[in-house]
Amino acid sequence: MSAAMGPTAQDSDVPGSEFTPRAAIVTGSDSGIGKATAIALARAGMDVGITYHSDADGAEDTARLVRELGRSAEVARLDTTEAPGCGDIVDDLADRLGGLDVFVNNAGINGGPGFFDTDWDTWRTTVLADLDGAFVCIQRAARRMVDAGHGGRLIAVTSVHEHQPLAGFAAYDAAKHGLGGLMKTIAIELGHYGITSNSVAPGEISTPMNNATDVDARDTHRAGIPLGRPGDAREVAAVIAFLASPAASYVTGVSWVVDGGMLQMGSQAGAVIEADDWRTPRRAD
């Protein structure tokens, strides 16, 4: 780990400061939040396992950036809908990295139609990708950490919709609620192993998933967000990097909302919405 992130002599007596993360896996790190997170963890001194679903070139670019920071990078394809087999990829990357201290579950799919328009196949695919596959991968990572006996950090990227649903995203909302609940349960069960478990719940972030590739968030105005703009993937990655660090040793079972204040706007929106068009769910595409 780099000196900038490492414990100082003054901090050496702080419980948890002995945790020194050297190896991390970030799923879905070929672009967006995952890519920014892989780079942030490499900058903090970690070797990084990088996974992708279809963008192999994006994953290789992430690996290049990690290596430019002087850290090792291992790349593998991972599809969370291929559960439980997707857990084997976690084990393979951990073997190639020589261990696993931090696991960031970022892979998943977005959106989905409204409740009555959600057929069984869409429901199963969304929940499989965003919850079932996540469960398998997180469980594999946790077993590695328990067996190693050095503690660890489990972090799931959920969504503001873990906390507040959005019309038109029935399966997605359900999966993200479930993933947030899973991480809280893990926090209770694995705390005595020195393993923390937290979620990070982004709001609108300028990423490819939101059709905003290479868009500067500062150039987009959002009247409904107190900070007046979408977030940047690096702003989410900074929170994840903190949760992965020794400094977060007494933080577990929490969902960290990174949304520019969006979730605080419920009463404001209720006062100004005058049309009923929101009742017709918008499609994810």
Secondary structure, 3 states (H helix, E strand, C coil): CCCCCCCCHHHCCCCCCCCCCCEEEECCCCCHHHHHHHHHHHHCCCEEEEEECCCHHHHHHHHHHHHHCCCCEEEEECCCCCCCCCHHHHHHHHHHHCCCCEEEECCCCCCCCCCCCCCHHHHHHHHHHHHHHHHHHHHHHHHHHHHHCCCEEEEEECCHHHCCCCCCCHHHHHHHHHHHHHHHHHHHHHHHHCEEEEEEEECCEECHHHCCCCCCHHHCCCCCCCCCCCEEHHHHHHHHHHHCCHHHCCCCCCEEEECCCHHHHHHHHHHHCCCCHHHCCCCCC
